[in-house]
Amino acid sequence: MKDRFMPASLSRRGFLVLGAAGALSACATTVPVLPKPANAPEALTDEEILRAINMTRAANGAPAWAYNTRLEEAARAQARLMAQKNTMSHDLGVTLRQRVTAAGYLGAVGENVAKGYTSLPGAIEGWLASPGHRSTLLSHRFVEFGLAAARASNGRYYWALIAGGSFQAWMG
């Protein structure tokens, strides 16, 4: 009876070569895949992002925002585009309005972008230090947001936060 695991055409020499290869492969060093640090942008959960933004808003007298996945989708598109082009800009061939509309969001929006920060607290501090970005981050007219980060091939992070709300909040 033939062994169902060894083909009939396998010679003794072939068997020895395969056995030696198997033994050598068992000695190979395996590099473990380490978990990403809890504060790494790729590891952030929606809840962690929501908590960080709303703690910042509360500390500055602004009401809490809700998290919106459509705004996150538009922010992710922008962060990825900036990382791909290794350029920070609000318009890299696709406007903010085009991005949020493509994501299915039809309200009023504002956007903060950043580059180089390796953590969400760092990006938030950078936005707070810039009057225009601070105004968007702490606006009482927006009621929800989405946020994303993407890493460029050189390791630099690009961030996009898109805040949204009713157009009526901006009238009169």
C-alpha positions in Angstrom: 0.0 0.0 0.0 1.3 3.4 -1.0 1.6 6.2 1.5 -1.1 8.7 0.4 1.1 11.6 1.5 4.1 10.7 -0.7 3.7 10.7 -4.4 4.8 7.5 -6.2 7.2 9.4 -8.4 9.2 10.8 -5.4 12.6 9.1 -5.2 14.6 8.4 -2.1 16.9 11.3 -3.0 13.9 13.7 -3.5 12.5 12.6 -0.2 15.8 13.3 1.6 16.1 16.8 -0.1 12.5 17.6 1.0 13.2 16.4 4.5 16.4 18.5 4.8 14.6 21.5 3.4 11.8 21.0 6.0 14.4 20.7 8.8 16.2 23.8 7.7 13.0 25.8 7.4 12.2 24.9 11.0 15.4 26.7 12.0 14.4 29.9 10.2 13.9 32.9 12.4 10.4 34.3 12.4 10.0 38.0 13.1 6.9 38.5 15.1 4.3 41.0 14.0 4.1 43.4 16.9 0.8 45.0 17.8 0.6 48.7 17.0 1.0 51.0 20.0 -2.4 52.0 21.5 -1.9 55.6 20.6 -0.8 54.9 17.0 -3.1 56.6 14.5 -3.9 53.3 12.8 -5.0 51.8 16.1 -7.4 54.6 17.1 -11.1 53.6 17.5 -14.0 55.8 16.8 -14.7 55.9 20.5 -11.1 57.1 21.3 -11.3 59.7 18.6 -14.7 60.9 19.9 -13.5 61.1 23.5 -10.3 63.0 22.5 -12.2 65.6 20.4 -15.0 66.0 22.9 -12.6 66.3 25.9 -10.8 69.1 24.0 -14.1 70.8 23.2 -15.4 70.5 26.8 -12.1 72.0 28.1 -12.7 75.0 25.8 -16.4 75.5 26.6 -17.7 73.9 23.5 -20.5 71.3 23.4 -19.8 67.7 22.4 -20.0 66.5 18.8 -21.3 63.2 17.5 -19.2 61.0 15.3 -20.3 60.7 11.7 -19.0 57.8 9.5 -19.7 59.6 6.3 -17.6 62.5 7.4 -14.9 60.0 8.4 -15.1 58.5 4.9 -14.5 61.9 3.4 -11.7 62.6 5.9 -10.1 59.3 5.1 -10.1 60.1 1.4 -8.4 63.4 2.0 -5.8 61.9 4.5 -5.0 59.1 2.0 -4.7 61.5 -0.9 -2.3 63.8 1.1 -0.2 60.8 2.1 -0.1 59.5 -1.5 1.0 62.9 -2.8 3.1 63.6 0.3 1.5 67.1 0.4 -0.7 68.8 2.9 -3.6 70.7 1.2 -7.3 71.1 1.4 -7.6 70.7 -2.4 -5.5 68.2 -4.2 -7.7 68.0 -7.2 -10.8 67.1 -5.2 -12.6 69.8 -3.2 -13.9 69.4 0.3 -17.5 69.7 -1.1 -16.8 67.0 -3.7 -15.4 64.6 -1.1 -18.3 65.0 1.4 -20.9 64.8 -1.3 -19.3 61.6 -2.7 -19.5 60.2 0.9 -23.2 61.0 1.1 -23.0 64.1 3.4 -25.0 67.1 2.3 -24.6 69.6 5.2 -22.3 72.5 5.9 -18.7 71.4 6.5 -15.3 72.7 7.7 -12.0 70.9 7.5 -8.8 70.8 9.5 -5.7 69.1 8.0 -2.3 68.5 9.5 0.9 66.7 8.8 3.8 65.2 10.8 2.0 64.6 14.1 2.5 61.0 15.3 -0.5 61.1 17.6 -4.0 62.5 17.8 -3.2 64.6 20.9 -0.3 66.2 18.9 -2.6 66.9 15.9 -5.2 68.5 18.2 -2.6 70.7 19.9 -1.4 71.8 16.5 -5.0 72.7 15.5 -5.6 74.6 18.8 -2.4 76.6 18.2 -3.7 77.8 14.8 -6.6 80.4 14.9 -8.4 79.1 11.8 -8.1 75.5 12.8 -9.0 76.3 16.4 -12.2 78.0 15.2 -13.3 74.9 13.3 -12.4 72.5 16.1 -14.3 74.5 18.7 -17.2 75.8 16.5 -20.7 75.8 18.1 -22.2 75.7 14.6 -21.0 72.2 13.8 -22.5 69.2 15.6 -20.6 66.2 14.2 -17.3 65.2 12.7 -15.2 62.5 11.2 -11.5 62.1 11.4 -8.8 60.0 9.7 -5.0 59.7 9.5 -2.9 58.1 6.8 0.8 57.4 6.6 2.9 58.4 3.6 5.6 56.1 2.2 8.2 58.1 4.1 6.4 57.5 7.4 4.9 60.9 7.8 1.3 61.1 9.0 -1.4 63.2 7.4 -4.6 64.0 9.3 -8.0 65.3 8.2 -10.9 66.3 10.4 -14.1 67.3 8.8 -16.8 68.9 11.0 -20.4 69.1 9.8 -23.8 70.5 10.6 -26.8 72.3 9.2 -26.5 75.1 6.7 -29.1 77.0 8.7 -26.6 77.3 11.6 -24.5 79.6 9.3 -27.4 81.9 8.2 -28.1 85.1 9.9 
